[in-house]
Amino acid sequence: MAVVEQKQSTAGTVVKVKDARRGESMWADAWKRLSRNRAALIGMIIIIVNIVVAIFAPQLAPRDYQTQVLADHDAAPRWVLSLFPSMKARDEGGYVTVSDDYPLGADALGRDILSRIIYGTRISLAVAFIGPAVSMLVGLIVGMLAGYLGGRVDNILMRVVDLMYAFPTLLLIILLMTFFRTGFAAPQPGTFAFAVSQLDRSMGGMLFIFIGIGLTSWMQMARLVRGQVLSTREKEYIEAARAIGTPHGQIMLRHILPNILGPLIVAETLTIPTYISYEAFLSFIGLGVNPPTPSWGSMISEGSRAISSYPNQALFPAIALALIMFSFNFLGDGLRDALDPHMRGRD
């Protein structure tokens, strides 16, 4: 890009060409502003670290997450006892078995807490990415059809959304999980229910969690997409695309969708902690992953039964859960500021 300047002189017109900085795309400008947000960067780093931990869990975990050493049940390292003065070692007249073989201690069944926290990262991150994917997929389809087509289609789809909103989300998820757990408990071999049940078992009980969260997470996204489409479909470039005979599907995918993605990404990023909390709560009440698959929610539930005697068993998975939820919140706030069109071009 160049700027042309003209100056008048006695000899005639002098033309000078100056170099100017090239304009940046919306995404490059958004990344520049996001990189200046320290809280968002810290959140992103923590999320990346958790992703690496989840991928390399077998190499990072000091023990297998389901291996039980009953002789070491409720054991704790020396530094944990110094952190919690109420925990007294046996050689000091207390009740705690001191063992530095377990960096964060062992649970009531003699399983390594650190290893289970590491493997539990996989469960929370799976929900953190699959939950928004399902919400975006269903919400985009419903919201774009309702907002672009309008009329009777809009009315019918929005009444379905209102009907789904009539039920408390968490209660609906609990009812769905109860139905799945009982309805697919003992299916006949060779049936569809048996195949679904086997798939859920191979995933450690995660399939029904994905279905339960997916069936209840798309309504807010559908409403947001509909509102964005309603405000975009009357723009001049959309009218021009219609005037030259562009198909409706192409208008929605190539002209409307790219211009509404920013708010949708921000909204889903801010909703990810809710999905993680749903999974943790379901595991806490026993409707989550199947034992012995580790989940931070189930670990907190097991540790809460002896929290007065062994607080480390509930505290450490709770810290891991809080860190990942705060990280997604920080990243979502940073993305909201970075993708704000009113902030474009500002430092």
C-alpha positions as CSV (number, residue, x, y, z in Angstrom):
1,M,0.0,0.0,0.0
2,A,1.3,3.4,-0.9
3,V,0.3,7.0,-0.3
4,V,0.7,9.5,-3.1
5,E,1.4,13.1,-2.3
6,Q,1.4,15.9,-4.9
7,K,3.2,19.2,-4.5
8,Q,3.0,22.2,-6.7
9,S,6.2,23.9,-7.7
10,T,7.4,26.4,-10.4
11,A,8.8,23.5,-12.4
12,G,5.4,21.6,-12.3
13,T,3.8,18.9,-10.2
14,V,6.1,16.8,-8.1
15,V,4.8,13.4,-7.1
16,K,6.1,11.6,-4.0
17,V,5.3,8.1,-3.1
18,K,5.5,7.1,0.6
19,D,5.4,3.6,2.0
20,A,2.5,3.0,4.4
21,R,1.9,0.1,6.7
22,R,-0.3,-2.5,5.3
23,G,-3.7,-3.0,6.8
24,E,-4.2,-6.0,9.1
25,S,-6.9,-8.6,9.0
26,M,-9.5,-8.8,11.7
27,W,-8.0,-12.0,13.1
28,A,-4.4,-10.6,13.1
29,D,-5.6,-7.4,14.9
30,A,-7.5,-9.5,17.4
31,W,-4.5,-11.7,18.1
32,K,-2.4,-8.6,18.7
33,R,-4.8,-7.3,21.3
34,L,-5.3,-10.7,22.9
35,S,-1.5,-11.1,23.3
36,R,-1.4,-7.9,25.3
37,N,-4.0,-9.3,27.8
38,R,-1.9,-11.0,30.5
39,A,-4.8,-12.7,32.2
40,A,-5.9,-14.2,28.9
41,L,-2.4,-15.3,28.1
42,I,-2.0,-17.0,31.5
43,G,-5.3,-18.8,30.9
44,M,-4.2,-19.9,27.5
45,I,-0.9,-21.2,28.8
46,I,-2.7,-23.2,31.6
47,I,-5.1,-24.7,29.0
48,I,-2.2,-25.7,26.7
49,V,-0.4,-27.3,29.6
50,N,-3.5,-29.2,30.5
51,I,-3.8,-30.4,26.9
52,V,-0.2,-31.6,26.9
53,V,-0.8,-33.4,30.2
54,A,-3.9,-35.0,28.9
55,I,-2.2,-36.2,25.7
56,F,0.9,-37.6,27.5
57,A,-0.9,-38.8,30.7
58,P,0.6,-42.3,30.5
59,Q,4.1,-40.9,30.3
60,L,3.6,-38.2,33.0
61,A,1.6,-40.2,35.6
62,P,3.9,-41.9,38.1
63,R,1.5,-44.8,38.5
64,D,-1.5,-46.4,36.8
65,Y,-4.6,-44.5,37.9
66,Q,-6.5,-47.7,38.8
67,T,-3.7,-49.7,40.6
68,Q,-4.6,-50.2,44.3
69,V,-2.2,-50.8,47.1
70,L,-4.5,-51.3,50.0
71,A,-1.6,-51.3,52.5
72,D,-1.0,-47.6,51.5
73,H,-4.5,-46.4,51.8
74,D,-4.8,-42.8,52.8
75,A,-1.0,-42.4,52.8
76,A,0.4,-38.9,52.5
77,P,3.9,-37.4,51.9
78,R,5.6,-35.5,54.7
79,W,5.1,-32.1,53.0
80,V,1.3,-32.6,53.0
81,L,1.4,-33.2,56.7
82,S,3.2,-29.9,57.2
83,L,0.6,-28.2,55.0
84,F,-2.3,-29.5,57.1
85,P,-1.3,-29.5,60.8
86,S,-4.4,-31.5,61.8
87,M,-2.9,-34.5,60.0
88,K,-0.6,-36.3,62.4
89,A,1.8,-39.1,61.4
90,R,1.6,-42.5,63.1
91,D,5.1,-42.3,64.5
92,E,3.9,-39.0,66.2
93,G,0.9,-40.6,67.8
94,G,-1.4,-39.7,64.9
95,Y,-3.3,-41.7,62.2
96,V,-1.6,-40.9,58.9
97,T,0.7,-43.3,57.1
98,V,3.6,-41.3,55.8
99,S,4.9,-42.3,52.4
100,D,6.8,-40.1,50.0
101,D,6.1,-42.6,47.2
102,Y,2.9,-40.7,46.5
103,P,3.6,-37.0,45.7
104,L,0.1,-35.8,46.6
105,G,-0.9,-38.8,48.7
106,A,-3.1,-41.9,48.1
107,D,-6.9,-42.2,48.4
108,A,-8.9,-44.6,50.5
109,L,-8.2,-47.5,48.1
110,G,-4.5,-46.9,47.9
111,R,-4.5,-45.2,44.4
112,D,-2.1,-42.4,43.6
113,I,-4.0,-39.1,43.7
114,L,-1.5,-37.3,41.3
115,S,-1.9,-40.0,38.7
116,R,-5.7,-39.8,38.9
117,I,-5.6,-36.0,38.6
118,I,-3.5,-36.3,35.5
119,Y,-5.8,-38.8,33.9
120,G,-8.8,-36.7,35.1
121,T,-7.6,-33.9,32.8
122,R,-8.7,-35.9,29.8
123,I,-12.3,-36.0,31.1
124,S,-12.6,-32.3,31.7
125,L,-10.9,-31.3,28.5
126,A,-13.0,-33.7,26.5
127,V,-16.2,-32.1,27.9
128,A,-14.6,-28.6,27.3
129,F,-14.2,-29.2,23.6
130,I,-16.9,-31.6,22.6
131,G,-19.6,-29.7,24.6
132,P,-19.1,-26.5,22.6
133,A,-18.7,-28.4,19.3
134,V,-22.2,-30.0,19.8
135,S,-23.6,-26.7,20.9
136,M,-22.2,-24.8,17.9
137,L,-23.3,-27.4,15.5
138,V,-26.9,-27.6,16.6
139,G,-27.2,-24.0,17.6
140,L,-25.8,-22.8,14.3
141,I,-28.2,-24.9,12.2
142,V,-31.3,-23.9,14.3
143,G,-30.4,-20.3,14.7
144,M,-29.4,-19.6,11.1
145,L,-32.5,-21.3,9.7
146,A,-34.7,-19.4,12.2
147,G,-33.0,-16.0,11.6
148,Y,-32.6,-16.2,7.8
149,L,-35.8,-17.8,6.8
150,G,-38.0,-16.1,9.4
151,G,-41.8,-16.4,9.3
152,R,-43.3,-19.8,10.3
153,V,-39.9,-21.5,10.4
154,D,-38.6,-19.0,12.9
155,N,-41.8,-19.2,15.0
156,I,-41.7,-23.1,15.2
157,L,-38.0,-23.3,16.0
158,M,-38.0,-20.6,18.6
159,R,-41.0,-22.2,20.3
160,V,-39.0,-25.5,20.5
161,V,-36.2,-23.5,22.1
162,D,-38.6,-21.9,24.6
163,L,-40.0,-25.4,25.4
164,M,-36.4,-26.6,26.1
165,Y,-35.8,-23.5,28.3
166,A,-38.8,-24.4,30.4
167,F,-36.8,-27.1,32.1
168,P,-33.9,-26.3,34.5
169,T,-30.8,-27.3,32.5
170,L,-29.1,-29.2,35.3
171,L,-32.2,-31.1,36.3
172,L,-32.8,-32.0,32.7
173,I,-29.3,-33.4,32.4
174,I,-29.7,-35.4,35.6
175,L,-33.0,-36.9,34.3
176,L,-31.3,-37.7,31.0
177,M,-28.3,-39.3,32.7
178,T,-30.6,-41.4,35.0
179,F,-32.6,-42.5,31.9
180,F,-29.4,-43.5,30.0
181,R,-27.9,-45.3,33.0
182,T,-31.0,-47.3,33.7
183,G,-32.3,-47.8,30.2
184,F,-28.9,-49.1,28.9
185,A,-27.9,-51.0,32.0
186,A,-28.6,-54.6,30.8
187,P,-29.5,-54.5,27.0
188,Q,-29.9,-57.6,24.9
189,P,-26.8,-58.5,22.9
190,G,-27.1,-57.7,19.2
191,T,-29.5,-54.7,19.7
192,F,-28.8,-51.1,19.1
193,A,-29.0,-50.4,22.9
194,F,-26.3,-53.0,23.4
195,A,-24.0,-51.4,20.9
196,V,-24.5,-48.0,22.5
197,S,-23.9,-49.4,25.9
198,Q,-20.6,-51.1,24.8
199,L,-19.5,-47.8,23.2
200,D,-20.2,-45.9,26.4
201,R,-18.2,-48.5,28.5
202,S,-15.3,-48.2,26.1
203,M,-15.3,-44.4,26.6
204,G,-15.4,-44.8,30.4
205,G,-19.0,-43.5,30.6
206,M,-18.3,-40.4,28.7
207,L,-20.7,-41.0,25.8
208,F,-23.9,-40.5,27.8
209,I,-22.4,-37.3,29.4
210,F,-21.7,-35.9,25.9
211,I,-25.3,-36.8,24.8
212,G,-26.8,-35.3,28.0
213,I,-24.8,-32.1,27.8
214,G,-25.3,-31.8,24.0
215,L,-29.0,-32.1,24.2
216,T,-29.3,-29.3,26.7
217,S,-26.5,-26.9,25.6
218,W,-27.6,-25.6,22.2
219,M,-30.6,-23.4,23.1
220,Q,-28.6,-20.3,24.1
221,M,-26.4,-20.6,21.1
222,A,-29.4,-20.9,18.8
223,R,-30.9,-17.7,20.2
224,L,-27.6,-15.9,19.9
225,V,-27.1,-17.0,16.3
226,R,-30.7,-16.0,15.4
227,G,-30.1,-12.5,16.8
228,Q,-26.9,-12.1,14.9
229,V,-28.4,-13.4,11.6
230,L,-31.4,-11.0,12.0
231,S,-29.1,-8.0,12.3
232,T,-26.9,-9.2,9.5
233,R,-29.3,-10.4,6.8
234,E,-30.5,-6.8,6.0
235,K,-27.0,-5.5,5.4
236,E,-26.2,-4.0,1.9
237,Y,-23.8,-6.8,0.9
238,I,-26.4,-9.5,1.7
239,E,-29.0,-7.6,-0.4
240,A,-26.5,-7.4,-3.2
241,A,-25.8,-11.1,-3.0
242,R,-29.5,-11.8,-3.2
243,A,-29.9,-9.4,-6.1
244,I,-27.3,-11.2,-8.3
245,G,-29.0,-14.6,-7.6
246,T,-26.7,-16.1,-5.0
247,P,-28.2,-19.3,-3.5
248,H,-29.5,-18.9,0.1
249,G,-27.2,-21.7,1.4
250,Q,-24.2,-19.9,-0.1
251,I,-25.3,-16.6,1.4
252,M,-25.6,-18.1,4.9
253,L,-22.3,-20.0,4.7
254,R,-20.1,-17.5,2.8
255,H,-21.5,-14.1,3.7
256,I,-23.4,-14.3,7.0
257,L,-21.5,-17.0,9.0
258,P,-18.0,-15.5,8.7
259,N,-19.3,-12.1,10.0
260,I,-21.0,-13.6,13.1
261,L,-18.3,-16.0,14.2
262,G,-16.6,-13.6,16.6
263,P,-19.5,-13.3,19.1
264,L,-20.2,-17.0,18.8
265,I,-16.6,-18.0,19.7
266,V,-16.6,-15.7,22.6
267,A,-19.9,-17.0,23.9
268,E,-18.9,-20.6,23.7
269,T,-15.5,-20.0,25.3
270,L,-17.3,-18.3,28.3
271,T,-19.7,-21.2,28.5
272,I,-17.0,-23.9,28.6
273,P,-16.6,-23.7,32.4
274,T,-20.3,-24.4,32.7
275,Y,-19.9,-27.7,30.7
276,I,-16.9,-28.7,32.9
277,S,-18.9,-27.9,36.1
278,Y,-21.8,-30.1,34.8
279,E,-19.5,-33.0,34.3
280,A,-17.9,-32.5,37.7
281,F,-21.3,-32.3,39.4
282,L,-22.6,-35.4,37.6
283,S,-19.5,-37.3,38.6
284,F,-19.9,-35.9,42.2
285,I,-23.4,-37.4,42.5
286,G,-22.5,-40.7,40.8
287,L,-24.0,-40.1,37.4
288,G,-20.7,-39.3,35.6
289,V,-17.9,-41.5,34.4
290,N,-17.8,-45.1,35.2
291,P,-15.4,-46.2,38.0
292,P,-12.5,-46.6,38.1
293,T,-12.2,-43.9,35.3
294,P,-10.9,-40.8,37.2
295,S,-12.8,-37.6,37.1
296,W,-12.1,-34.5,39.3
297,G,-15.7,-34.5,40.3
298,S,-15.7,-38.1,41.5
299,M,-12.4,-37.5,43.3
300,I,-13.8,-34.5,45.1
301,S,-16.8,-36.6,46.1
302,E,-14.7,-39.5,47.4
303,G,-12.4,-37.1,49.2
304,S,-15.2,-35.1,50.8
305,R,-16.2,-38.2,52.8
306,A,-13.0,-37.9,54.8
307,I,-12.2,-34.2,54.3
308,S,-11.8,-33.6,58.0
309,S,-9.2,-36.4,58.3
310,Y,-7.6,-36.3,54.9
311,P,-8.3,-32.8,53.3
312,N,-5.6,-33.4,50.6
313,Q,-7.8,-36.0,48.9
314,A,-10.5,-33.4,48.1
315,L,-8.4,-30.2,47.9
316,F,-6.0,-31.1,45.2
317,P,-8.6,-32.2,42.6
318,A,-10.6,-29.2,43.5
319,I,-7.6,-26.9,42.8
320,A,-7.2,-28.6,39.4
321,L,-10.9,-28.1,38.6
322,A,-10.8,-24.5,39.7
323,L,-7.7,-23.7,37.7
324,I,-9.1,-25.0,34.4
325,M,-12.4,-23.2,34.9
326,F,-10.7,-19.9,35.7
327,S,-8.4,-20.3,32.7
328,F,-11.3,-20.6,30.3
329,N,-13.0,-17.7,31.9
330,F,-9.9,-15.5,31.5
331,L,-9.4,-16.6,27.9
332,G,-13.1,-15.9,27.2
333,D,-12.8,-12.4,28.6
334,G,-9.7,-11.8,26.6
335,L,-11.4,-13.0,23.4
336,R,-14.4,-10.8,24.0
337,D,-12.2,-7.7,24.2
338,A,-10.0,-8.9,21.3
339,L,-12.9,-9.6,18.9
340,D,-14.9,-6.5,19.8
341,P,-15.2,-4.5,16.6
342,H,-15.2,-1.2,18.5
343,M,-11.7,-2.0,19.7
344,R,-10.2,-2.7,16.3
345,G,-7.2,-0.6,15.5
346,R,-6.7,0.5,19.1
347,D,-3.8,-0.4,21.3
